[in-house]
Amino acid sequence: MPTASPANRWRSPTGRSRGVRTRAYLTTLAVMAAANLVTFTARNELSGTNVVMILLFAVLIPAVAYGLGPAILAALAATISYNFFYLEPRFTFWILHPVDVLTFVVFFAVAIATGWLAGRVRDQVRQTALRAEAASALLDASRDLSAAGTSAEAAKALSEHASRLSGSPAVVLLKEGEGLELAAAPDGLSRLGQEAFKAAERAWTGDGAGAAGWHFSPLEGLRGRVGVVGLRTSPAAAGDQETLLGALLHQGGIAIERAELMATAAENDALRRADQLRIALLNSVSHDFRTPLATVLGSATTLMEFEGTLKPAVRRDLLASIAENANRINRYVADLLDMGRLESGALAPRRELADVRSVIGRAIGRVEDRMGRRRIRRDFAKDLSRVAIDERLLEQVIVNLLENAMAYAPGESEIVVSAFEDPAHVVLSVDDQGPGICASDLPQIFDRFRRVPQASDRGKGLGLGLAIAKGFVEAMGGRIAAVSPILEAGGARFVISLPKTRATPGDLL
């Protein structure tokens, strides 16, 4: 059975080319000629019933292969052959005996009925197969259009499927500013000619137009017009193909409209989040900067006004207060700058193989003078694999976790910093003996401006430390998580997992 090419596999039978139909009829005549040659050559050995069976079988071959038209031709050829070669007088179209007239009529009826039924069944099977292919193709198109995340991706999918359906190149133009812009086209076509582009603009306004070998029509979504599709001018498509093409273009218009709505929604969501961030930032800055600034201003004013009468110990306390709160403001500013880098996507880690124990040591050195009566215990594995990290970022992560522990842990408690490894990761953890984190707060503990309510206001910061730690760790390809409680009285553990460049066999650990 002849099969359609991929570009035309959706065409109905009436859409086949004249050349295909001609070959089908010629092949039918060849089959009937072969059947007559066989029966005539073996006429002395074959009975009349055998001849009839062979001719009827020959009628079935083109009926099954090509459909109704060739089947009728085969039936007529078989009837004429039977009359010419086997009914007396032979080799004429006259019928001598009255009984042979009945035989001729019955044979003609059987041949026509056999060919017609076989041809109808074949055409129905082919129509069913074409409908199944069309449904499958539309399902593939619907899947591709549904998977498109942007209007450009939806336009590309529509162009590809429309081209396969129509058997000719297809382009899609979308609204851009005050005009149309080519959004999808076949390979090798980067722009339309001026005449074709003007025809597309006319189609956008509702005046469907063709020009320069293209035919343009508007793409309609559920809410309005979303673009224009252009097809190379070609012979009129069959009814089934035209219906399928219309369904595809309707799906494509809806998909493009949905992608545009998704993009608008994402933009609105980003603006809403930015607005929320700005409000939260202003609220946090106005609240958290006020206290240290007031302390610095008060201490400096006192020193200026009463410098000659203040005792040395008082002056040292005032200067220490200024230094402490200035450092506190400096940390706030650093946190805001780091968060800005994370939000803008400007963070680019410089990852190199390093021993995390030395990084932890430097981080501890940065906070030791602010530990007060708290103690830091190091629990490191004797041998530890090197991992690809940005040492500067990891050091800041550890500092943020230590400062968080200092803000929430009691004054004489112990903070434990651990480092060990499993076959695929190097794992760091920071444990504190603070009040712990409520189960309801754990999922949001790394959110911006998130603060656990159990701690006093002093030393809590802006609520950005853990969010920055999470951003830095993920930028290095790692993960961070919080666990609480870890003790009967509470406590919290922050765990960092950093992937190794190569996994270590378990028997070597």
Secondary structure, DSSP 8 states (H G I E B T S, - for coil): -----GGGTT--GGGS-HHHHHHHHHHHHHHHHHHHHHHHHTTTT--HHHHHHHHHHHHHHHHHHH-HHHHHHHHHHHHHHHHHHHSSSTTSS---SHHHHHHHHHHHHHHHHHHHHHHHHHHHHHHHHHHHHHHHHHHHHHHHHHH--SHHHHHHHHHHHHHHHHTS-EEEEEEETTEEEEEE--TT-----HHHHHHHHHHHTT--EEETTEEEEEEE-SSSEEEEEEEE--S---HHHHHHHHHHHHHHHHHHHHHHHHHHHHHHHHHHHHHHHHHHHHHHHHHHTHHHHHHHHHHHHHHHHHTTTS-HHHHHHHHHHHHHHHHHHHHHHHHHHHHHHHHHT------EEE-HHHHHHHHHHHHGGG-TT-EEEEEE-SS---EEE-HHHHHHHHHHHHHHHHHHS-TT-EEEEEEEE-SSEEEEEEEE-SS---TTTGGGTTSTT---TTS-STT-TTS-HHHHHHHHHHHTT-EEEEE---BTTB-EEEEEEEE-SS---GGG-
